[in-house]
Amino acid sequence: MIRRPPRSTPLYSSAASDVYKRQHEIASIRQRHDDGALRRTDWVSALTLGWGFIAVAISLAVFGGNVTTTDATHVWSWIGLVALYALAHDTVFAAATGSAVPTQPILVAMLLTVPLNLVPILLLAGVLLGAMLNASSARFTYRIALEAIAAWHCMGPVLVLAAFGNPSPSLSHWPIYLLAIGAQFVTDAIVAVVRTLALGSSVRSLAAPMIWTFGIDLMLAPIGLTAVLAAGARPELLILLAAPLGMIRLLAQDRSAHLEQALTLGTAYVEVSTQARVDSMTGIANRRGWEEALEALEQDVLDGRVSQIDVVMADLDHLKITNDRYGHQAGDDLIREAAALIRRMAPAGAFVARLGGDEFGVLIPDPASPLAATRMVADLRAAMDPTREPPLSISLGVAAAPPCSTITDAVEVADTAAALDKASRRAGRDLQAVTPRRRAADTQAPPSERQPSAGRSDS
């Protein structure tokens, strides 16, 4: 009988686990970018979007209109905004749902103080300058394109503000500003979907990180607007923007240090957790893993995610005899061979575990065929070789839920069936052992003492 222990409290919190998974995902993508191990679709989408933006930015700067100001103060302010944007672009604030960079206040300041036709090219300069702060081994053309993709989000606000005649900064224009930031989010979402599909990922995975990022941008945008209303295009604007950016950068660095600790802890936890649930001899799950799989599947049944569970219980025969006759190393080898055979014969998606010395269990959720467990048992019996030394023979039992009311009941029924199979095998072996001895005794006895053979009568 399989008894399930009470569910234990996880050693690692779900929030930290989310961060751990997200960090691994980010690290994996970055590693692919740095190594250049990219698919054709990665290259096509990156080069098209990245270099496409570069072409648009240059075209707007050259042909989009004349720059009327020649004030050196304004020019230095633009250069300062580019430097602040590069610093903000290099400040990554990571969280469980994704990561964001605090560039929104700088973008807003650019949109409201820089000629609109120059905003894309200045933003591009800021992005590329920020990228230079981090070394990468990726190919130059790909890396430039990849960084330039991040600048597409400025095109939505540029178009909206241009459509309304680029009004001077004022709180009375808040409907236009809301429309501009909405256009920014739409542009961001389109580019993100294209890149996600090119990377072979699911678009659904974008929802949580994009909502979080848009929320951050929406809260940071008023900082840029307030700074522009207070200082205009004067150099004081840079000070008003640099102060909150510096604070965010310090917080991001502290956050990054904590995430590194969480990642280290998470890696250690996963390794320990895996070791605690894997049988060291066979490499399949152990009893603890089996108990947790049972609990998880029972919850899946209650939630309606799984409707049918087939159970196969297996009991290795002759283990004690093998240990006594050939030594414990031979017994261990027999266990490994049985585990490998069971795992090989189990259908796709099955959970295989070693429950004890010679006992194994298989859980088959929503089997592809009603006969999946029966076929597995038939395949196992066909692969056994009880005549070899040491013999490979396994007693087997099958059950399912339904018709059993619970998975635990199905395990008990299958366990009982395996015990009956073992008993019948043992009885058959005993009969085969007794019959030759009886025949030998009959041959050696005097004719008058010999037992009559079955189906014959003395006449």
LUMKOL-647077 format. One record per residue (C-alpha): residue number from 1; z, x, y. Coordinates in Angstrom, 1 decimal, always signed. Each point is the difference from the previous one (the first is absolute). Layout:
BEGIN
n w u v
NUM Z X Y .
...
***
This chain:
BEGIN
n w u v
1 +0.0 +0.0 +0.0 .
2 -0.9 +1.3 +3.4 .
3 +2.8 -0.4 +2.5 .
4 -0.8 +0.3 +3.7 .
5 +2.5 +1.7 +2.3 .
6 +0.7 -1.4 +3.4 .
7 -2.5 +1.1 +2.6 .
8 +1.2 +3.1 +1.7 .
9 -0.3 +0.7 +3.8 .
10 -2.9 +2.4 +0.8 .
11 +1.0 +3.5 +0.9 .
12 -2.7 +0.0 +2.7 .
13 -0.3 -2.7 +2.6 .
14 -3.2 -2.1 +0.2 .
15 -0.6 +1.1 +3.6 .
16 +0.3 +3.7 -0.9 .
17 -2.3 -0.7 -2.9 .
18 -2.6 -1.6 +2.3 .
19 +0.2 +3.1 +2.3 .
20 -0.4 +2.2 -3.1 .
21 -3.1 -1.8 -1.1 .
22 -1.5 -0.1 +3.4 .
23 +0.6 +3.7 +0.5 .
24 -1.7 +0.8 -3.3 .
25 -3.0 -2.2 +1.0 .
26 -0.3 +1.7 +3.4 .
27 +0.4 +3.4 -1.5 .
28 -2.7 -0.8 -2.6 .
29 -2.5 -1.1 +2.6 .
30 +0.7 +3.0 +2.2 .
31 -0.4 +2.3 -2.9 .
32 -3.4 -1.5 -0.8 .
33 -1.0 +0.4 +3.5 .
34 +1.2 +3.6 +0.2 .
35 -1.6 +1.0 -3.3 .
36 -3.3 -1.7 +0.7 .
37 +0.2 -1.8 -3.3 .
38 -1.7 -3.1 +1.4 .
39 -2.4 -2.5 -1.3 .
40 -3.4 -0.7 +1.5 .
41 +1.3 -3.2 +1.6 .
42 +2.8 +2.0 +1.7 .
43 -2.5 +2.3 +1.6 .
44 -2.5 -2.7 +1.0 .
45 +2.7 -2.2 +1.7 .
46 +1.8 +2.9 +1.6 .
47 -3.2 +1.6 +1.4 .
48 -1.4 -3.4 +1.1 .
49 +3.1 -1.2 +1.8 .
50 +1.2 +3.3 +1.3 .
51 -3.2 +1.5 +1.3 .
52 -1.1 -3.5 +1.1 .
53 +2.9 -0.2 +2.3 .
54 -0.6 +3.5 +1.3 .
55 -3.6 -1.1 +0.9 .
56 +1.2 -3.1 +1.7 .
57 +2.7 +1.8 +2.0 .
58 -2.5 +2.7 +1.2 .
59 -2.6 -2.7 +0.9 .
60 +2.6 -2.0 +2.0 .
61 +1.2 +3.1 +1.8 .
62 -3.6 +1.1 +1.0 .
63 -1.7 -3.3 +0.5 .
64 +2.8 -2.5 +0.4 .
65 +0.4 +0.3 +3.8 .
66 +0.8 +2.4 +2.8 .
67 +3.4 +1.4 +0.5 .
68 +0.8 -0.7 +3.6 .
69 +3.2 +2.1 +0.4 .
70 +0.0 +3.7 +0.7 .
71 +3.7 +0.1 +0.6 .
72 +1.4 +3.1 -1.9 .
73 +3.3 -1.9 -0.4 .
74 -1.7 -2.7 -2.0 .
75 -1.9 +2.6 -2.1 .
76 +3.3 +1.8 -0.8 .
77 +1.6 -3.3 -0.9 .
78 -2.8 -0.7 -2.4 .
79 +0.4 +3.4 -1.6 .
80 +3.8 -0.7 -0.2 .
81 -0.7 -3.3 -1.7 .
82 -2.2 +1.8 -2.6 .
83 +2.8 +2.4 -0.7 .
84 +2.6 -2.8 -0.4 .
85 -2.4 -1.9 -2.3 .
86 -0.4 +3.1 -2.1 .
87 +3.8 +0.4 -0.3 .
88 +0.4 -3.7 -0.8 .
89 -2.8 +0.1 -2.6 .
90 +1.9 +2.9 -1.7 .
91 +3.3 -2.0 +0.0 .
92 -0.1 -2.0 -3.2 .
93 +2.8 -2.6 -0.5 .
94 +0.1 -0.8 -3.7 .
95 +1.7 -3.1 -1.6 .
96 -0.1 -1.8 -3.3 .
97 -3.0 -2.2 +1.0 .
98 -2.1 +2.8 +1.5 .
99 -0.1 +2.4 +2.9 .
100 -0.8 -0.3 +3.7 .
101 -0.6 +2.3 +3.0 .
102 +1.4 -0.9 +3.5 .
103 -3.3 +0.3 +1.8 .
104 -0.1 -3.5 +1.4 .
105 +1.8 +0.8 +3.4 .
106 -2.5 +2.8 +0.6 .
107 -3.0 -2.2 -0.9 .
108 +1.2 -2.7 +2.3 .
109 +0.4 +2.5 +2.8 .
110 -3.5 +1.4 -0.6 .
111 -1.5 -3.5 +0.0 .
112 +1.6 -0.8 +3.4 .
113 -0.4 +3.3 +1.8 .
114 -3.1 +1.6 -1.4 .
115 -3.6 -1.2 +0.5 .
116 -0.8 -2.2 -3.1 .
117 -3.1 +2.0 -0.9 .
118 +2.1 +3.2 -0.3 .
119 +2.9 -1.5 -2.1 .
120 -1.8 +0.4 -3.4 .
121 -0.9 +3.7 +0.7 .
122 +3.5 +0.8 +1.3 .
123 +1.6 -1.8 -2.9 .
124 -2.2 +2.0 -2.4 .
125 +1.1 +3.2 +1.7 .
126 +3.6 -1.0 -0.5 .
127 -0.5 -0.8 -3.7 .
128 -1.8 +3.2 -0.7 .
129 +2.5 +2.1 +1.9 .
130 +2.8 -1.7 -2.0 .
131 -1.8 +0.7 -3.2 .
132 -0.1 +3.7 +0.9 .
133 +3.8 +0.1 -0.2 .
134 -0.2 -0.5 -3.7 .
135 -2.0 +2.5 -2.2 .
136 -2.3 -1.4 -2.6 .
137 -2.4 +1.5 -2.6 .
138 -2.4 -3.0 +0.1 .
139 -3.6 +0.5 +1.0 .
140 -0.5 +0.1 +3.8 .
141 -2.5 -2.8 +0.3 .
142 +2.1 -2.3 -2.2 .
143 +3.3 +0.9 +1.7 .
144 -1.5 -0.6 +3.5 .
145 -1.5 -3.3 -1.2 .
146 +3.3 -1.1 -1.6 .
147 +2.0 +0.7 +3.2 .
148 -2.6 -1.7 +2.2 .
149 +0.4 -3.2 -2.0 .
150 +3.5 -0.4 +1.4 .
151 -1.5 -0.4 +3.5 .
152 -2.1 -3.1 -0.7 .
153 +2.9 -2.3 +0.9 .
154 -0.5 +0.7 +3.7 .
155 -3.5 -1.6 +0.0 .
156 +1.4 -3.6 -0.2 .
157 +2.2 +0.3 +3.1 .
158 -2.8 +1.9 +1.9 .
159 -2.5 -2.8 -0.6 .
160 +2.5 -2.7 +0.9 .
161 +1.1 +1.6 +3.3 .
162 -3.7 +0.8 +0.8 .
163 -0.9 -3.6 -0.6 .
164 +2.7 -1.1 +2.6 .
165 -1.2 +2.5 +2.6 .
166 +2.8 +2.6 -0.7 .
167 +2.6 -1.7 +2.1 .
168 +2.6 +2.2 +1.8 .
169 +3.4 +0.3 -1.8 .
170 +2.1 -3.1 +0.6 .
171 +2.4 -2.2 -2.0 .
172 -2.0 -3.0 +1.1 .
173 -2.8 +1.2 -2.4 .
174 +2.2 -0.3 -3.1 .
175 -2.4 -2.4 -1.7 .
176 -2.8 +2.6 +0.3 .
177 +2.4 +2.7 -1.4 .
178 +0.9 -2.2 -2.9 .
179 -3.7 -0.6 -0.8 .
180 -0.6 +3.8 +0.3 .
181 +2.8 +0.9 -2.5 .
182 -1.3 -2.8 -2.3 .
183 -3.4 +1.6 +0.1 .
184 +1.6 +3.3 -0.8 .
185 +1.7 -1.4 -3.1 .
186 -3.3 -1.6 -1.2 .
187 -1.8 +3.3 +0.4 .
188 +2.8 +1.8 -1.8 .
189 -0.1 -2.5 -2.9 .
190 -3.7 +0.2 -0.5 .
191 +0.0 +3.8 -0.1 .
192 +3.0 +0.0 -2.4 .
193 -1.7 -2.5 -2.4 .
194 -3.2 +2.1 -0.1 .
195 +1.9 +3.2 -0.7 .
196 +2.3 -1.7 -2.6 .
197 -3.0 -1.3 -1.9 .
198 -1.7 +3.4 +0.2 .
199 +3.1 +1.7 -1.5 .
200 +0.0 -2.5 -2.9 .
201 +3.3 -1.7 +1.0 .
202 +1.0 -3.6 +0.3 .
203 -0.4 -1.7 +3.4 .
204 +3.1 -2.0 -0.8 .
205 +2.0 +3.2 +0.2 .
206 -0.9 +0.1 +3.7 .
207 +2.0 -3.1 +1.0 .
208 +3.5 +1.3 +0.2 .
209 -0.7 +3.4 +1.7 .
210 -2.5 -1.5 +2.5 .
211 +2.5 -2.7 +1.0 .
212 +2.7 +2.6 +0.5 .
213 -2.4 +2.3 +2.0 .
214 -1.2 -2.9 +2.2 .
215 +3.6 -1.0 +0.7 .
216 +0.8 +3.6 +1.1 .
217 -3.0 +0.1 +2.3 .
218 +0.8 -3.3 +1.5 .
219 +3.5 +1.1 +0.8 .
220 -1.1 +3.4 +1.4 .
221 -2.8 -1.4 +2.2 .
222 +2.4 -1.2 +2.8 .
223 +1.3 +3.5 +0.4 .
224 -3.5 +1.2 +1.0 .
225 -0.5 -3.0 +2.3 .
226 +3.3 +0.4 +1.7 .
227 -0.6 +3.7 +0.6 .
228 -3.4 -0.7 +1.6 .
229 +1.4 -2.8 +2.2 .
230 +2.8 +2.4 +1.1 .
231 -2.0 +3.2 +0.6 .
232 -3.7 -1.0 +0.0 .
233 -2.2 +3.0 -0.8 .
234 +2.3 +2.5 +1.7 .
235 +1.5 +2.9 -2.0 .
236 +3.3 -1.9 -0.3 .
237 -1.7 -2.1 -2.5 .
238 +0.0 +2.8 -2.5 .
239 +3.8 +0.4 +0.4 .
240 +0.6 -3.7 -0.6 .
241 -2.1 +0.2 -3.2 .
242 +1.3 +3.3 -1.2 .
243 +3.6 -1.0 -0.1 .
244 -0.2 -2.9 -2.5 .
245 -2.6 +2.0 -2.0 .
246 +2.4 +3.0 -0.3 .
247 +2.8 -2.3 -1.2 .
248 -2.3 -1.6 -2.6 .
249 -1.1 +3.4 -1.1 .
250 +3.6 +1.2 -0.6 .
251 +0.7 -3.2 -1.9 .
252 -3.1 +0.4 -2.1 .
253 +0.9 +3.6 -0.9 .
254 +3.5 -1.1 -1.1 .
255 -1.6 -2.9 -1.9 .
256 -2.4 +2.4 -1.7 .
257 +2.9 +2.2 -1.1 .
258 +1.8 -3.0 -1.5 .
259 -3.2 -1.1 -1.8 .
260 -0.4 +3.5 -1.5 .
261 +3.5 -0.3 -1.4 .
262 -0.8 -3.5 -1.3 .
263 -3.2 +1.4 -1.6 .
264 +1.9 +2.8 -1.7 .
265 +2.7 -2.4 -1.2 .
266 -2.7 -2.5 -1.1 .
267 -1.8 +2.6 -2.0 .
268 +3.2 +1.1 -1.7 .
269 +1.0 -3.6 -0.7 .
270 -3.4 -0.9 -1.5 .
271 +0.2 +3.1 -2.3 .
272 +3.5 -0.8 -1.1 .
273 -0.8 -3.7 -0.3 .
274 -3.0 +0.7 -2.2 .
275 +1.9 +2.4 -2.2 .
276 +2.7 -2.6 -0.5 .
277 -2.5 -2.5 -1.2 .
278 -2.1 +2.2 -2.3 .
279 +0.7 +1.1 -3.5 .
280 -0.1 +3.8 +0.1 .
281 -1.1 +0.3 -3.6 .
282 -3.0 -2.4 +0.0 .
283 -0.9 -0.3 +3.7 .
284 +0.1 -3.8 -0.1 .
285 +2.7 -2.2 +1.6 .
286 +3.5 +0.1 -1.3 .
287 +2.5 -2.9 -0.5 .
288 +0.9 +0.0 +3.7 .
289 -3.6 -0.4 +1.0 .
290 -0.4 -2.7 -2.7 .
291 +2.9 -2.0 +1.4 .
292 -1.3 +0.3 +3.5 .
293 -3.5 -1.0 -1.1 .
294 +1.5 -3.1 -1.8 .
295 +1.8 -1.0 +3.1 .
296 -3.0 +0.5 +2.3 .
297 -2.3 -2.0 -2.4 .
298 +2.6 -2.8 -0.2 .
299 +0.0 -0.2 +3.7 .
300 -3.8 +0.0 +0.1 .
301 +0.0 -2.9 -2.5 .
302 +2.4 -1.9 +2.3 .
303 -2.1 +0.7 +3.0 .
304 -3.2 -1.2 -1.8 .
305 -1.7 +3.4 +0.2 .
306 +0.0 +0.3 -3.8 .
307 -0.5 -2.8 -2.5 .
308 +0.0 +1.6 -3.4 .
309 +1.8 +3.0 -1.5 .
310 -0.8 +1.3 -3.5 .
311 +2.7 +2.2 -1.6 .
312 -0.5 +2.5 -2.8 .
313 +3.0 +1.7 -1.6 .
314 -0.5 +3.0 -2.2 .
315 +2.4 +1.9 -2.3 .
316 -0.9 +3.4 -1.4 .
317 +0.5 +0.2 -3.7 .
318 +1.3 +3.1 -2.0 .
319 +1.5 +1.7 +3.0 .
320 +3.3 +0.8 -1.8 .
321 -1.8 +1.2 -3.1 .
322 -2.3 +2.2 +2.1 .
323 +3.0 +1.5 +1.8 .
324 +1.8 +0.7 -3.3 .
325 -3.0 +1.3 -1.9 .
326 -2.0 +1.9 +2.7 .
327 +2.5 +0.6 +2.8 .
328 +0.6 -1.6 +3.4 .
329 -3.0 +1.7 +1.6 .
330 -2.3 -1.8 -2.5 .
331 +1.9 -3.2 +0.9 .
332 -0.5 +0.6 +3.7 .
333 -3.7 +0.6 -0.6 .
334 -0.3 -3.2 -1.9 .
335 +1.6 -1.9 +2.9 .
336 -2.4 +1.5 +2.4 .
337 -3.0 -0.8 -2.3 .
338 +1.2 -3.6 -0.3 .
339 +0.4 -0.3 +3.8 .
340 -3.4 +1.4 +0.6 .
341 -1.6 -2.4 -2.5 .
342 +1.8 -3.0 +1.4 .
343 -1.1 +0.9 +3.6 .
344 -3.6 +0.6 -1.2 .
345 -0.2 -3.4 -1.7 .
346 +1.7 -1.9 +2.8 .
347 -2.4 -2.1 +2.1 .
348 -0.6 +0.9 +3.7 .
349 +2.9 -1.0 +2.2 .
350 +2.6 +0.1 -2.8 .
351 +3.4 +1.5 +0.6 .
352 +1.1 +2.3 -2.9 .
353 +3.5 +1.3 -0.4 .
354 +2.2 +1.8 -2.6 .
355 +3.2 -2.0 -0.3 .
356 +1.9 +2.2 -2.4 .
357 -0.3 +2.6 -2.7 .
358 -2.7 -1.8 -2.0 .
359 -0.5 -3.2 +2.0 .
360 -2.9 -0.7 +2.4 .
361 -0.9 -3.0 +2.1 .
362 -3.3 -1.2 +1.7 .
363 -0.3 -2.6 +2.8 .
364 -3.4 -1.5 +0.6 .
365 -0.1 -2.1 +3.2 .
366 -2.7 -2.6 +0.3 .
367 -2.0 +1.4 -3.0 .
368 -3.8 -0.1 +0.3 .
369 -0.2 -1.7 -3.3 .
370 +2.4 -2.3 -1.9 .
371 -0.3 +2.3 -2.9 .
372 +0.7 +3.2 +1.9 .
373 +3.3 +0.7 -1.6 .
374 -1.2 -1.0 -3.5 .
375 -3.0 +2.3 +0.3 .
376 +2.3 +2.8 +1.2 .
377 +2.1 -0.4 -3.1 .
378 -3.0 -0.1 -2.3 .
379 -1.4 +3.2 +1.7 .
380 +3.4 +1.7 -0.5 .
381 +0.2 -0.9 -3.7 .
382 -3.6 +1.2 -0.5 .
383 +0.9 +3.4 +1.6 .
384 +3.2 +0.5 -2.1 .
385 +0.0 +2.5 -2.9 .
386 +3.1 -0.7 -2.2 .
387 -1.4 +2.3 -2.7 .
388 +0.1 +3.2 +2.0 .
389 +3.0 +2.3 +0.3 .
390 +2.0 -0.8 +2.0 .
391 -1.3 -3.5 -0.1 .
392 -1.0 -1.9 +3.2 .
393 +1.0 -3.6 -0.5 .
394 +1.2 -2.5 +2.7 .
395 +1.6 -3.5 -0.5 .
396 -1.3 -2.5 +2.5 .
397 +0.9 -3.3 +1.5 .
398 -1.8 -2.2 +2.5 .
399 +1.1 -2.9 +2.3 .
400 -1.0 -1.5 +3.3 .
401 +1.5 -1.9 +2.9 .
402 -1.0 -2.8 -0.1 .
403 +0.5 -1.4 -2.6 .
404 +3.4 +1.8 +0.3 .
405 +1.9 -1.3 +2.9 .
406 +0.7 +3.5 +1.5 .
407 -1.2 +3.5 -0.4 .
408 +3.4 +1.0 -1.3 .
409 -0.4 -2.7 -2.8 .
410 -3.5 +1.3 -0.8 .
411 +1.5 +3.6 -0.3 .
412 +2.6 -1.3 -2.4 .
413 -2.6 -1.9 -2.1 .
414 -2.3 +3.0 -0.2 .
415 +3.0 +2.3 -0.8 .
416 +0.9 -2.3 -2.9 .
417 -3.6 -0.1 -1.2 .
418 -0.1 +3.8 +0.0 .
419 +3.3 +0.1 -2.0 .
420 -1.5 -2.4 -2.6 .
421 -3.1 +2.1 -0.1 .
422 +2.1 +3.1 -0.7 .
423 +2.0 -1.8 -2.7 .
424 -3.2 -1.1 -1.7 .
425 -1.4 +3.5 +0.1 .
426 +3.2 +1.4 -1.4 .
427 +0.0 -2.6 -2.8 .
428 -3.6 +0.9 -0.8 .
429 +0.8 +3.7 -0.2 .
430 +3.0 -0.6 -2.2 .
431 -2.1 -2.1 -2.4 .
432 -2.6 +2.7 -0.2 .
433 +2.7 +2.6 -0.7 .
434 +1.7 -2.1 -2.8 .
435 -3.2 -1.0 -1.9 .
436 -1.1 +3.6 -0.9 .
437 +3.6 +0.9 -1.1 .
438 +0.1 -3.2 -2.2 .
439 -3.4 +0.8 -1.6 .
440 +1.1 +3.6 -0.7 .
441 +3.2 -1.3 -1.7 .
442 -2.0 -2.5 -2.1 .
443 -2.4 +2.8 -1.2 .
444 +2.9 +2.1 -1.2 .
445 +2.0 -2.9 -1.7 .
446 -0.5 -0.9 -3.7 .
447 -2.6 -2.7 -0.6 .
448 +2.8 -2.5 -0.9 .
449 +1.8 +0.6 +3.4 .
450 -3.1 -0.2 +2.2 .
451 -0.1 -2.9 +2.5 .
452 -3.0 -2.4 -0.4 .
453 -2.6 +0.4 +2.7 .
454 -0.5 -2.8 +2.5 .
455 -2.6 -2.5 -1.2 .
456 +0.4 +1.0 -3.7 .
457 +2.0 -1.6 -2.9 .
458 +1.2 +1.4 -3.3 .
459 -1.9 -1.5 -2.8 .
***
